[in-house]
Amino acid sequence: MTKAIRKTAPEPLAPIAFNTPSPFTATLANGLRIVVFEDRRLPLVSYRLAFFTGDANEPSEFQGIGSATAAMLSEGTRNFSSRKLAEKIERLGASISASSSDDFTMVAASSLSLYNSELLDLIAEIVLLPSFPEDELDLYKRNAIEHLKFQRSQPGFLANEQTARILYGDHPYAKTSPSPEDVEKLTRQALVEFHSRTYLPNNAILIIVGDVDLEEAVSDVESRFRRWQPGEVVETDFPKFPTASERILTIVDRPGSAQSNIVLANFAMDRKNPDYFPFLVMNQVLGAGASSRMFMNLREEKGYTYGAYTRFDAKRFGGDFEATAEVRTAVTGDSLKEFFYELNRIRDESVSEEELTDAKNFLVGVFPIRAETQEGLTNLIVSQYLHGLPEDYLQTYRDNVRAITADDVKRVAEKYVQPEKMAVVIVGDASEILPQAESYSEKTEIFDTNNNRLDPGIYAVENEAEPADVSGGWSLSIDFQGQQIPVSLTLVQTGNIANGSLETMLGTGEISDGKVNGNKLSAAARTEIQGETVEFLISGTVNGDSISGTLSAPIVPEPLAFTGNRSK
């Protein structure tokens, strides 16, 4: 007997109740707030000691001091060296870390609940008695400066840097990282003073989640932190956020880049905004996942990219909405057309009932999964209390999502998605991007990867110039730490397109679709190193049979200068 084939999807199962109880809260005499959530599913405990001070609160003369202070907490205390602390943490099989974000500073720790008492001792040790050793600070500064150099080779960082600058203006949110000069200025005394001003019990909340006894947990915290003296919490007087009045095109030039990293962004909302839930559903429909409109259009239908997405970053005092994708350089303009088509469509047309239902079902279904692990549950509770969300936020989350209508989605799209006022930031080969993108804005600005402003007129001249002859074999010499490293470059030119290869001690990289504008060569050589694809960017100037320029790659801290000659 032949079984009938189902032609429709089965009905979804009834939702499982999310009955997370409310945690216990208390406040010590010194102002330290305590939140305890008993979770006996596993013999684990997680701590989050959070301070309501972040990178946005840093003094202007010491940019980067928040991150430095947090990183240095575990590098030595009054009683233990950095090595001794690491040994004690390892012996417990525990983890302790500290970091800062725009709005908060967080000390995170976790271990088996068997070692709960010892773990709390270590948290108190690094928070209350850090010594900030000079040698460890010097090491931190050297590593931080090298990391900052590396960041400048990353298109994502360069795009975020310009996006934040445009959206947030004079507000501290506009600064995505300190400069090497900022890091060099940091001193031990500055860290000590910053710590004493901001690491205050009346500026903090301690959240405990896991296999703990409520009364014991509160008693343990009191015994270790009751002598922690409160202080004056200084409120930062932030500048107002700028109001956008036009669309701005900003290009960060990476000559020879095979891709354009596109970010379209506008100012949106802070985390406590009552429109958060309708915006969440709207974003899910528009670009939050692989079945969203942006993804289906730019990837599945057009094939411009591996993925196109939208997201919103709702911070404590403000936030932004972004649409992003990494596309082939040749389709940058076409991609912008599709981006703006979808951004306008979500504003102008009501979403279908199917789209709305799918988006809400996804958000409702994935929420309990985020609380399945102790770390996931901890993160949800931390977010709730740091942003001052309602006491029943977790319990009512799914009801709030289910209540959103198509009219709600259209309303928040009209209010918070602003295509005509967006910052259009593109990182890639400016000479290739500018002709495709300049029609999308009356105002265009171009920067190099070191954040130096460039003249857009340069690129217009280059695009009109006849391509020089770059074909043949080139013997290059790269200046690397005072040594001259030989490299071979082979090019085959057709019009203004150059293909070929770059041979280095790291292997051979294939060049495709390199560009020749006048006597300027820009190309990307892609090779595989230890299973990872690495892109070397070549930017050169040809003068007859001579060439000079720079070679850059993510594995190289800064561009390397080269000179060379064409082989006879």
C-alpha positions, 0 to 999 in steps of 0.5 A: 500500500502506497503512503500518501505524501504530505503536501503541507508542513505539519503544525508547530508544536505547542510552545513550552512554558518559560517559567524562569523565576525572578532572582533574589535582589539585595543591596549592601550598606556600601551600595553594592547591589546583589542579584542571586539566581539559584540554578541547580541543573549543573554543579556550576557557578557564574559571577558577573561583577559589573560597573556602570562605567565604560569606555564612554566615561574615560577622561579625554586625556587618557583614551583607552584607560578603561580597557587597560585598567580592566585588563590589568586587574588580573596581572598582579595584586597586593598579595599575588603576582600575575603568574601566581594568580594564573596558577591559582585560577588554573588549579581551580579549573576556573576562568576569570576575565575583565573587560570594558565596553562602551557603557560598562566594565565587567569582571566575569568568573565561573567554576565548579560550585565546589570551589565557589568560596575560593573563586569569590576570594579571587574576584575580591582580590583582583577587584579590591587589591590590584597592584598594576605592576609597571612591567606588566603595564609595559607588556600590555601597552606593547601588545595593545599597540601591535593589535591596533596596527593589526586592526588597520588591516581589517576592513570591518574595523575601518568601516566601523571607525568611519560609521561611528564617527559620522553617526555619533559626532562628538559623543564618546561612542564615536571613538572605536579604539584609542590610538597608539599615542593614546596607549603610550600615554597610559601610566601606572598612576593614571590607572590607579586613580581611574580605578579608585574613582570608578571601581566603587561598590555604589557603582556596581552590581554583582550577579550570581547564577548557578548552584549556590545556596541563597543565604550562603551566597549573600553571606559570602559576598558580605564577608568579602565586600562589606569593607569596600568603601563607597565613593562619589559616582561622577555622572558624565555630561555627554555631548548631544548626538548629531542630527543627520540631514543628508546621505554621506558617502565615505570610502576607505581606500584599500587599493587592489582590494577584491571586495567592497565592505559596505555599511549603511547606517543611521542613528536609531535607539537606546536599549530601553526604548519602548519600540525595541520589540517591534524593531526586533521583529522588523529587523528579523524580517529585513535582514537578521537571518538567512531567510530575510529579505536582504539575504534572499535578495543580494545572495540568493537572487543576485549572487553578489555576496555570501551574506547580507544582513541588518542589525541594530546596536542598542546601547545605554544612551543611544544606538544605530541601525546597520545594513552590511555586506561584503561584495565583489568590487565590480558589483558595489553599485548594483549592491547599493541599488538592492540595499536601498530597494529593500530599505525603502520597501520595508518602510513603504509596504506592510510585511506579509502575514507569512513573513511576520509569523515566521519572524515572530516564531523564530524569535519566540522559539530561539529565546528559551534556547539561549537560556538552556546553558548557564552562561546563556541564562547569565547573559540574559540576566546581566543584560536585564539588570545592566539596562534597567529592564522590567523585573518580568522582562524574561518572563514576558519576552515572548508575549511582547514578541507575539503582540507585534503587528504588521502595522507596528513593523511598518511604523518603526521602519518609517521611524528608524530606517532612514535611507535618505539620511544614512551614512554610506561607508565602503571599504575597498578600492576607491578608484573602482568604487567611486564611479559606481557609488558617487551617484548615491550621495551629493557629499563624498569623502575618502580616507586612507587606512590610517584615517587620513582624509584624501582628495576625491579628485585624485581618483577621478583623474586616475580613472581617465588616464590611459593604463601604463604597460605593467606586463612581464616579470618584476623582481621586487625587494621588500623592506622588512625590519631593515632587511631586503626580502626578494619577491617575484611579481608576474603580470599579464595585462589586457587593457586596464586589467592585470592577472598573474601571481606573486611569489613570496617566502610564504608561497605563491598568491594568484592575482586576478582582476588587478587594475591599472589606472594611469601608472598606478597598479592595484591588485590583490594576491590571494594565497592559502597559509595553514588552511586560511586564505590570506590576501596581500594587497599590492599598491604600486606606481610604475615608471617605465621598467621601475616600480615602487609601492607598498604590500600589505596583509592582515598578518603584517602589522603595517604596509611594507615598502617595495621597489623593483624592476621589470625583468629583461 
